Amino acid sequence: MKRKIVVSLIIAIVLLFSQYEVLLKGYARFFTIDNATSGMEATIIILSGSMKTRIPKALELYTAGYGTRLLLTTERSWNFKINLIEMTQEQLAKKIAKILGIQAKFESVRSLKGGATSTFDEAYDLLAFCNKENLRHIIIVTDSYHTRRALFAFKKVFKGTNIKVEVSAAPNDIFNEENWWLSDRGISAYILEPIKLAVYLFNSQNVSFIKND
């Protein structure tokens, strides 16, 4: 009996290691949602963060007819002392559009608290903006690994409204769902994401034990 158990364990371990890539890819794919629909005259929202990936994806959607308006959320400055020598998100967006040869106008969404420090903050900022502008369909653009959590946060905040919320996944040139465990950035993104998602599952705003004021 013991011999059979040992043999079974060895076989299970061998199978596990032989299929590790399949498991790791499946794990990463769970975090990606890409459900944007075209032809609906939506407003495209570029969440703050990895702007060099999110802005090109938003412009791709814009030129493909997914939306008629491009909005940028307002992130809190990482260092107020050097604001004057930094490019604003709107300036960066215009520069990227110029490089890509796309004519597009960008608008910045005013933050309710002097700059967003979380996806929940961005969702509340956008809800206020959507109500003011009477927007009924938005597509949020963010990095692939962040799409499930971002959509979850927006769905929670927008619950009870008639605003349709979709999400579009922005790729990058360093890692994706198929190879994330081969780079530091990929490992950091996909190991931390389930922890962040767990926090969002049980809250509908910033939690008190994380300083996001």
Secondary structure, DSSP 8 states (H G I E B T S, - for coil): -HHHHHHHHHHHHHHHHHTHHHHHHHHHHTT------SSS-EEEEE-SS-HHHHHHHHHHHHHTTSEEEEEE--B--S-GGGGGGS--HHHHHHHHHHHTT----EEE---TTSSB-SHHHHHHHHHHHHHHHT--EEEEEEEGGGHHHHHHHHHHHTTTSS-EEEEEEE--SS--TTTGGGSHHHHHHHHHHHHHHHHHHT-SS--TTS---
